Amino acid sequence: MPDKHLSSQFDSELNGVSSRVMELGGLVESQIRQAIYALSQFSIEVADQVVETEVRVNAMEIEIDRELSSIIARRQPTARDLRLLIAISKTTANLERVGDEANKIARMAKSIAHSGTPRSLPTLDLRVSADMASGLLRKALDAFARLDTVAAVAILKEDDLLDQEFDGFVRKLITYMMEDPRTISASLDLLFIAKAIERIGDHAKNIAEFIIYIVKGEDVRHATAEQVESALK
């Protein structure tokens, strides 16, 4: 009975910290949406809200890490439970970095709004990419909650599509800059935003890799999606 009691306490603590991670994930998803809205509407006010939210995101990362350290010290977990706690810590760090990328987008949006960037520049393309990245992050969090390795592999493949979107956007910006040198400064701002969006996809991919690490004990970082699929068979 005491062992069962301790096990149920541990499960409760894991569920609690996992819920906090999901809460953090929802917060950074909101940051992404607001940052892209600020860009598309040239809204300085909304951009400022994103920047302000960053303080809360950073505080949540510290709180979750403190809780994880406490659980490890008190419970001394082994094998899969330890892998889960390590993966939660790494997921938290990646979510905080997603918040950093949203913060960068918001700051660039403010800069663009102040500079009076030509409305003809392809900001709509960035909204499409941002929707893809945000959707990828949401799928990664859902898969993490279920420890779904099949969904994790699908996320790895989808990230490649986001990379292709980024490459296409860069080519389009080069064309704009060649045709009208006056757009160079604003185009470079958009390039930084596009790279931030691409990095959000990378963080979602990292989270998907942690799922495979938890379930299979396999470190699949730097492996292709095809290699990962082969390893899971």
C-alpha positions in Angstrom: 0.0 0.0 0.0 2.7 2.6 0.8 4.4 1.9 -2.6 1.0 2.4 -4.3 0.5 5.6 -2.4 3.9 7.0 -3.3 3.3 6.0 -7.0 0.0 7.8 -7.1 1.7 10.9 -5.5 4.4 10.8 -8.2 1.8 10.4 -10.9 -0.1 13.4 -9.5 3.1 15.5 -9.5 3.9 14.5 -13.1 0.3 15.4 -14.2 0.7 18.7 -12.5 3.9 19.7 -14.1 2.7 18.4 -17.5 -0.4 20.6 -17.2 1.9 23.6 -16.5 3.9 22.8 -19.7 0.6 22.7 -21.7 -0.3 26.0 -20.2 3.0 27.5 -21.2 2.5 26.1 -24.7 -0.9 27.8 -25.0 0.7 31.0 -23.8 3.4 31.0 -26.5 0.9 30.0 -29.2 -1.0 33.1 -28.2 2.2 35.1 -28.5 2.7 33.9 -32.1 -0.8 34.8 -33.1 -0.5 38.3 -31.6 2.9 38.9 -33.1 1.7 38.0 -36.6 -1.5 40.1 -36.1 0.7 43.0 -35.1 2.7 42.6 -38.3 -0.3 42.3 -40.6 -2.1 45.2 -39.0 1.0 47.3 -38.3 -0.2 47.4 -34.7 2.3 48.8 -32.2 -0.1 48.2 -29.3 -0.5 44.5 -30.0 3.3 44.2 -30.5 3.8 45.7 -27.0 1.4 43.1 -25.5 3.6 40.3 -27.0 6.7 41.8 -25.4 5.0 42.2 -22.1 3.9 38.5 -22.1 7.5 37.5 -22.5 8.1 38.2 -18.8 5.3 35.7 -17.8 6.8 33.1 -20.2 10.2 33.4 -18.6 8.8 33.2 -15.1 6.8 30.0 -16.0 10.0 28.4 -17.4 11.8 29.0 -14.1 8.8 27.7 -12.1 8.5 24.5 -14.1 12.3 23.8 -13.9 12.2 24.4 -10.1 9.3 21.9 -9.8 11.1 19.3 -11.9 14.3 19.6 -9.8 12.2 19.1 -6.7 10.5 16.0 -8.1 13.9 14.5 -9.2 15.4 15.2 -5.8 12.5 13.7 -3.8 11.5 10.8 -6.0 14.8 9.8 -7.6 13.0 8.4 -10.7 14.6 5.8 -13.0 14.4 4.7 -16.6 11.3 6.0 -18.5 10.2 8.3 -15.6 13.6 10.1 -15.6 13.5 10.3 -19.4 10.0 11.9 -19.2 11.2 14.5 -16.7 14.3 15.3 -18.8 12.1 15.7 -21.9 9.7 17.9 -20.0 12.6 20.2 -19.0 13.8 20.3 -22.6 10.3 20.9 -23.9 9.9 23.8 -21.5 13.2 25.3 -22.7 12.0 25.0 -26.3 8.7 26.7 -25.6 10.5 29.6 -23.9 12.6 30.0 -27.1 9.4 30.0 -29.1 8.4 32.9 -26.9 11.7 34.6 -27.7 11.0 34.2 -31.5 7.5 35.6 -31.1 9.1 38.5 -29.2 11.5 39.1 -32.1 8.6 39.2 -34.5 6.7 41.7 -32.4 9.7 44.0 -32.1 10.3 43.8 -35.9 6.6 44.5 -36.4 7.0 47.7 -34.3 10.0 48.7 -36.3 8.2 48.1 -39.6 5.1 50.1 -38.4 7.3 53.0 -37.3 9.2 53.0 -40.6 6.1 53.1 -42.9 7.1 50.0 -44.8 5.5 49.7 -48.3 2.2 47.8 -47.9 3.1 46.0 -51.2 5.7 43.8 -49.5 4.6 40.1 -49.0 3.6 40.2 -45.3 0.6 37.9 -46.1 3.1 35.1 -47.0 4.5 35.4 -43.5 1.1 34.9 -42.1 0.7 31.7 -44.0 4.1 30.5 -42.7 3.3 31.6 -39.1 0.0 29.6 -39.3 2.0 26.6 -40.4 4.5 27.0 -37.5 1.8 27.6 -34.9 -0.1 24.6 -36.1 3.0 22.5 -36.0 3.7 23.6 -32.4 0.1 22.7 -31.4 0.4 19.3 -33.0 3.7 18.7 -31.1 2.1 19.6 -27.8 -0.9 17.4 -28.5 1.4 14.5 -29.4 3.5 15.2 -26.3 0.4 15.0 -24.1 -0.4 11.6 -25.6 3.2 10.4 -26.1 2.2 9.6 -29.7 5.3 8.6 -31.7 3.3 8.3 -35.0 2.3 11.9 -34.7 5.8 12.8 -33.8 7.2 11.4 -37.0 4.5 13.2 -39.0 5.6 16.5 -37.4 9.3 15.9 -38.4 8.1 15.5 -42.0 5.8 18.6 -41.8 8.7 20.7 -40.6 10.4 20.1 -44.0 7.5 21.8 -45.7 7.9 24.8 -43.4 11.6 24.9 -44.4 10.6 24.9 -48.1 8.2 27.8 -47.4 11.0 29.8 -45.9 13.3 29.2 -48.9 10.5 30.3 -51.2 9.9 33.4 -49.2 13.6 34.3 -49.3 13.6 34.0 -53.1 10.6 36.3 -53.3 12.2 38.9 -51.1 15.4 38.9 -53.2 13.2 39.7 -56.2 11.5 42.6 -54.4 14.9 44.0 -53.4 16.3 43.7 -56.9 13.3 45.4 -58.5 13.1 48.2 -56.0 16.2 49.0 -53.8 14.1 51.2 -51.6 12.5 48.1 -50.1 15.9 46.6 -49.0 15.7 47.8 -45.4 12.1 46.6 -44.9 12.8 43.4 -46.7 15.6 42.6 -44.4 13.2 43.1 -41.4 10.8 40.6 -43.1 13.7 38.2 -43.6 14.4 38.2 -39.9 10.8 37.6 -39.1 10.7 34.7 -41.6 13.7 33.2 -39.9 12.0 33.5 -36.5 9.0 31.7 -37.9 11.2 29.0 -39.3 12.9 28.6 -35.9 9.5 28.1 -34.3 9.0 25.1 -36.5 12.4 23.8 -35.5 11.4 24.0 -31.8 8.2 22.1 -32.6 10.4 19.4 -34.3 12.6 19.2 -31.2 9.5 18.5 -29.0 8.5 15.7 -31.4 12.0 14.2 -31.1 11.7 14.3 -27.3 8.5 12.2 -27.6 10.4 9.4 -29.3 13.1 9.7 -26.7 10.6 9.2 -23.9 8.8 6.3 -25.4 11.6 4.4 -27.1 14.7 5.7 -25.3 16.2 6.6 -28.7 17.9 9.9 -29.3 16.8 10.8 -32.9 18.3 14.3 -33.0 19.9 15.0 -36.4 18.3 11.9 -38.0 16.0 12.2 -41.0 12.3 11.4 -40.7 12.9 8.3 -42.8 15.7 7.2 -40.4 13.4 7.8 -37.4 10.6 5.8 -39.0 13.0 2.9 -39.6 14.2 3.1 -36.0 10.7 2.8 -34.7 9.8 -0.3 -36.6 
